[in-house]
Amino acid sequence: MAGMTPAVRAAILAIVAFLAACTTGSTEPGEGGERWNPDETATDSRRGVDLSISYDPTTSGSTGP
């Protein structure tokens, strides 16, 4: 890295940090990393709350109860 300007070093470090974040998988605490097919309903229970989420193809979004 000798001979590089501080701006170039900062850009390289930003790219490396971005790539590292992309390869570590989950970026949110508590996220299990499970993948669901669009026709499946994901369910979980956290802190006594039952969670359920499904994919709605008509709106291209997710729905819950």
N, C-alpha and C positions, 0 to 999 in steps of 0.2 A: 504494500500500500504506500510505499515511499514514492514521492513525486506526485501523488494525487492531491487535488485540491480538497478542502474540507467539504465542499458541496458534493463532490463525487463520492467521497467516503460516506457521507450521510445518505446519499441515494442508494449506494450498495448495501449499507446496513438496513435501510428501510425495506429493500427488496428481500434480503435474507430473512428479516423478521416476518415479513408477509408470507414467504414460502414456508417458514417453520410453523406459523400459525395454521396454514392450510393443511399441513401434513399431520398435525397432532390430533386431528379429528374434532372432537367436541370442544367448543370454546366456552360453553356455559356450565356453571357448577351444577351437578346433579343430572346432567344429560348422559344417558346410557349409551348412546351411539347406535341403538337398534334402528334398522331400516324396515319400513312397512310397505307393502304393496298397496296401490291405490284402492283396491277392493277390500282391504282389511281395516278393522277398527282397532286403534291403539288404546289400551287401557292401562292404568296404573293407580296406585294409591300412595299418596304422600301426606304425611302429617294428619292422617285421619280423613283425608278428602279423596273421594274416588274421582279419577280423571278419565275422560273418554274423548277421543277425537277421531273424526273420519274425514275422508276426502270426498268432496262433492264435485263430480265432473261437470255438472251443468253450470256451476259458477267458477270452476277451476280454483276452488278454495277449500278450506277446511271448515268443518262444522263440529259442534259439540252439543251435548244435551242442554 
